[in-house]
Amino acid sequence: MEQPAPVARRATWTDVTVEHHGVGLLRSFSATASDGQLIGVVGPASESLDVALLTLVGRYVPIRGNVSIVGAPASIAVVADPITDAIDDPLMKVREAVAEVSRIPQGSDRASFTDWSLGAAGLADRSTRLIGDLTMAERVRLGLALAAASGASVIVLDVSAVASDPGIAGLMSLLRQLASSGRLVLVGAPAAHEAFDVVIPIPAPMEVVS
């Protein structure tokens, strides 16, 4: 019987210690993560949570330890606010924005791949909307569509700003699907969720390193 292909190990964290303004966020953290996993980086919504999340993908250097991401930095997409950080023109249409960043896989075409990326982010029915008219939750989804279209193997985002949105359950389901499609997805969140394969707790900001 043919054996299934092994899952690619995407991230390796070795003895990682992270601090922010004297606050201990991670201490001697060691673990590995593979494509297909959805990892929750869980703690109070704050700059500290973002620092921990971005350190885990190598965007910030830890005070001790090593972060290794296969294919970095090209393999990593950090989901930003697509209006203020990724897209300069709020009058651009959603479909145009996704098509602009698409890295077309072999055997596909721009139109089909753009449609796939929009569908993967739950924006198939918003393709002709102007970016400036999107709600906050829809903007997060657009960020996911942009990340998926870019061909990134690692997708990173913080859902704290939309954690109380009625559509958060649907967003978590989309994140689960994106991970299952063969990506490593790291999510900053104020609380653990059943969709997470692994939860990495980030201490509250009042825990000061002695």
N, C-alpha and C positions, 0 to 999 in steps of 0.2 A: 504494500500500500504506500502511495506517495505521501511523504511527510509534508505538513504545511510549512511554508516559508517562515523562518524565525522573524519575530517582530524586532524592528530596528530600535536599538537603544539610542535615544536622541540626546538626553541630558545626563550628565554626571556631576553631582555636587559632592565635594570632598572637604570635610572639616570647615564648612562655611560659617563665618561669624559676621553678622551685619548689625551695625549700630547707626542710629540717626539722632543727632543732637543729644548724645549721651544716653539714648534709650536703646536697650538691648532688644533686637528684633528676632534674630536667630543666633544660636550659639552652637558651634561645632556640629553643624548640620551636615549629614552625609546621606546620600540617597541616589538612586538612578530613576529615570523615567523614560518610557518608550513611546514611539508613535502609537496613537490609538487611545492614549490616556487623557482624561480630563482631571486636572489637578486644581483644587481650591486652595488659595492662599487667603486664609480667613482671619480677619481682625477688624477692629473699629475703622470706619472710613476716615482716612487721614493721609497726609503726605508720607507718613511712616509706612503705611501699607503699600503705597506705590513704590517706595524705595526698596522694600523687601521684594516685591514682585519683580521689579526691573533688575535687581541684583541677581535674582535666580536665573535670568536669561542673559546675563553678562553685560547689561547696559551700564551698570555701576560696578565698581570693583569692591569686593568685600574687604573688611579690615584684616581678615585671615581666611585662608582656604582657597579653593579653586573651583571655578565654574567652567564646565566644558559642554558646549552645545555643538553637535555635529552640523557642519555647514554654515556656522555663524560667520559673519552677521547676516549674510544674504538669506539664510533660511528662516529668519525671525521677522515677524510683522507685529508691531505693537499697535493695537487698535486705539486710535486717537479720536477726538471730536473731528469729524471730517469737514466741518465748516471752518473751524478756527485753525486746525493744525494740518489737515491733509489737502483740502480743496480750497483754492483761493476764491473761486467764483460761486457764490450762493445761487446764481441764476443758471448754473449748469444743471442739466437734468441727471437724475440718478443713473440711468442707463449709460449716459455719456461718460460719467465719472468712472464707472466700473470698467467700461470698454477701454478707457484711456490707460489704465494701469494693468490690464490683463496680459499675462504671459501665457500664450496659447500653447497647450500641450500638443504633442504630435498626434495627428489623426483627428484633430478638432478644427474648428474655425472660430473666428472672433465672435460672431453672432451667437453661435451655440454655446460657447464657453461663457460669454457674458450672461446669457439666460440661465445657465447652470449656477453661476455665482450668485445671481440675484435670487434664484429659487432657494439656494442653500442658506441664504440669510433671511428668507421669508419676506422678500421685497418684490416678488414677481408682479404684484399688483400695484407697485409704486414706481415702476420703471420710468414713467413719463413725468413724475413729479419733480419740481424744482428742489434742489437740496435745501435751500433756505426755508422751504415750507414744511420740512419734516419735523416731527416731534422729537423730543430727546431720545425716546426709545427707538424710533426709526433711524435716528442718526447713529446710534450704537450698532444697529443692524447693518447700516450702510458701511460702517467701519469694518464689520465682519466680512461683508461682500468684497470690499477692497482688499482685505487681507487674503481671502480665499482666491481671488482673481490674480493676486500677485504671485501665486505659486508657493507661498511660504509653507514650511513644514512645521513651524512653531508659531502659534497665534497666542497673543497675550492681551488681556484686557481687564479692566476693573469695572465691575457692574454695580458698584456701591451707589452711584448716582441714580440708578433706575431700579434699585432693589425693592422699592415699594410700589413699583409700577404694576398695574394689573396684568401686563403681558410678560412678567418675569418668568413665569412657568414655561411659556412658549420659547423664550430666549434660552433658558437652560436646556430645553429639548433640542434646540438648534445647535448649541454648543456640544451637546452629547453626540449629535449626528456628525458635526465637523470633526470631532476627535475620532469617531468610528470610521471616518473616511480615510484615516491613516495619518492624522496629524497629532502633534502634542499640543494641547490647549491648557494654558495656565490662566486662572480666573481669580482676580481679587474680589472678595465678597465679605459682607459684614457677618455672615453666618454660614455654617456648613449646609450643604444641600445633598439630597440623596443621589443626584446625578454625578457627584464627584467620585472618582475612583480613589483618590488620595486627598487628605486634608492636611495642610501645613499650617498650624496655628501660629499667628503672630501675636506676641504679648501686647497687652494694652500699653499705651504711651507712658503711663505713670510708672512703669517698671524701669527704674534707672539702674544703669550698670554701675557697680561700686568700684 
